[in-house]
Amino acid sequence: MSIEGGIKGDQKKITCPKCGKVFTAWRPDTAPGAKVKCYFCKTEVEDDASRRPPAAPPAAAPAAAPAPPAPAASEPPAS
């Protein structure tokens, strides 16, 4: 589990397909992850975490009922 944000996941060792070097990257367990870049050659690397579909956004709150009209202010009498 991440110390900073409390997101479940861990560090994964990833081997770059271009340069062959091994580096580590934080990969979440449940949330979709972004592609990571190789620290050495900057090639984007895709793994199972980056292939997950994004989580569905939470359901929108129901629309609030319109507020009742404000009472009309009476005009002061003309003098």
Residue pairs with C-beta under 8 A, 6 or more apart in sequence:
1 7
1 8
1 9
2 8
2 9
2 26
7 28
7 31
8 28
8 29
8 30
9 26
9 27
9 28
9 29
9 30
9 31
9 49
10 26
10 27
10 29
11 24
11 25
11 26
11 27
12 24
12 25
12 26
12 27
12 47
12 49
13 22
13 23
13 24
14 22
14 23
14 24
14 25
14 36
14 38
14 45
14 47
15 21
15 22
16 22
16 23
16 38
16 40
16 41
16 43
16 45
17 43
17 45
18 38
18 41
18 43
19 38
19 40
19 41
19 43
21 38
21 39
21 40
21 41
23 38
23 39
23 40
25 36
27 33
27 47
27 49
28 49
30 55
31 52
31 55
32 49
32 50
32 52
32 53
32 54
32 55
33 47
33 49
33 50
33 52
34 50
35 44
35 45
35 46
35 50
36 44
36 45
36 47
36 50
37 43
37 44
37 45
38 44
38 45
